[in-house]
Structures are given as structure tokens and as C-alpha cells.
Amino acid sequence: MLSTDIHRRHAKILNASDGYLSPSMAPDELLSLLPDVCLMPSTLDPLMDDSVSMARRLHKLGKTVSLHPIDSVCHGFLNFYSVSRLARDACDKCVDVMRATIES
């Protein structure tokens, strides 16, 4: 099947243990090179727990990290800006947080 062949080829290229692809797999030495980090996961995102874990890990490494959970939207909410009031509100919150981070 074509999709299986494509998957096999990509599996050779994309390695989930690569710290550049999967930050949770990155060694502390790589994470310590990051600038200040601002995480904005949605509360309904399956990756929310990963974001919290990453924030804790970065904090333990002495990095400046802020975590701003976005309520009531799912993963990928930025894609729904034009069709969802909740997504627009969440996007506006992201812009506000980014603006405050840049201006501080």
C-alpha cells in the first residue's frame, strides 16, 4: 500500500527521540541553550501535560519560563480564528501574552 511505503520512508527520516523534533526528548544541554520560553497550551489539548512537564523541566534548569493555559479550546485552535468566537478569543489572548513578553 502506498501510504505504508510513505510512512516507512518518513519513519527513517523522522526520529521521535530527536530532541529537535521532540523537545521532551532533548537533553538538558540542548534545552539550556534556549532563550526565555513562553508556553501557551490549550486546556483541552492532549499535549497539555507535556507542556506542564516541559515548563517544570525548564524551570529546574534555571530557564525563565512562563505557562499560560488557554481555556476552552482544542489543539490547533489557531486554525479556527475565522470561524469560532472561542478560537478568536484564545488567539487574542496569545497575542496579548506575546506582546507583553516582547515589551517586558
Buried (B, 14 or more C-beta within 10 A) or exposed (E): EEEEEEEEEEEEEEEEEEBEEEBEEBEEEEBEEBEEBBBBBBEBBEEBEBBBEBBEBBBEEEBEBBBBBBEEBBEEBBEBEEEBEBBBBBBEBBEEBEEEEEEE
